[in-house]
Amino acid sequence: MKRLVLLGASGSIGVQTIDIVQQHPDLFEIVSFGVGRNIAKAKEYLELFPDIQTFSVQYQEDAELLQKQYPDKKVLSGEEGMEEIVSQDNYDVLVNALVGFAGFLPTLKAIETHHDVALANKETLVCGGELINRACKEYDCQLYPIDSEHSAIWQSLRGNKKEQVKRLLITCSGGSFRNKTRDELKDVTVEEALAHPNWSMGAKITIDSATLMNKGFEVIEAHWLFDIPYDEISVLMHPESVVHSAVEYVDHSVIAQLGAPDMRLPIQYALTYPDRYSYDLDTPLDLTKLSTLHFGAPDTERFPLLALAFEAGKKGGNLNAVMNAANEVANAAFRNHEIPFLKIEEIVIGAVHHAPFKELTCVQDVIDADTWGREYALNVIKGANQ
Ligand code: MG
């Protein structure tokens, strides 16, 4: 029985994690969870898992209200609440399904209190990959990737030697605007951006998929997870999202992992590794029904944030946290109809190119870089809307 703490429990990955837990009550137990503002979901989980003693919500006023309704439970709130539940010694694995930089400190805290982390929050590694890897070594903890591409690479690496890897091939569906020209991208709407052709995901990551920022983050994530240099990581356009990623070896053999585009597969594998278990899937991959799969090179002129991520990744230091922070602010501003789609890339590129470079030596450096990126982006948005 694996005991889990689940952060971001009401989001897309969180809900699918609960589904996996419910399908395998003999394998998993949720001991604590954290949600944002979705109080209805919190109540639903307390019904489903009555043994949960402690949980956390984003806002103190929600926590106070819930505390009155659940006097036998401990209701926490805010960053401190998340920190407290990930620091408990009553669980085995943190499932971090938070969105954005908010996921960084809980990941680090869980590792520092000797817990393995199943990581859906890629921003953790984008912003502070070197600090996270250092902590994993120091506290002897493991990261288990939940991102579908990284799960595919992880599976394709099994049984082989890392020294014999030639390159990682991260596949990319291309997002909602994969067929649009630069000119057409000028006028795209939020609604169009949110209509991802293959994957059902949260709003923030769906926009990041449309700008290819998400793929750029995944390159950085792969670099830290698998300790592979950036020059040995390639992005491969693959609109069908059937090949979830692949590894090419020195003998030119390519090993890939294929499956239906369903996040529950990588979630479950991260939690059952190295074992595999069945789970209910309405439409498993049926290769006889696929007549054609397409592959191609990415177009970084149409989608410059992918090239920017390689650049920031190679330069390292604070630039990745700056890039992430500027992107979080710009992504949200686009979703709030404050800026047009192409303004996102302008803001993120501007932030990375204007930020004074600094090595990351401690957690505060990451937080400072995040603050700098946010302020830069907010200033540009304010200026644009004046
Ligand atoms: Mg992914």
Residues whose N, C-alpha, C, O or C-beta is under 5 A from the ligand:
A	BS01	MG	D147 S148 E149
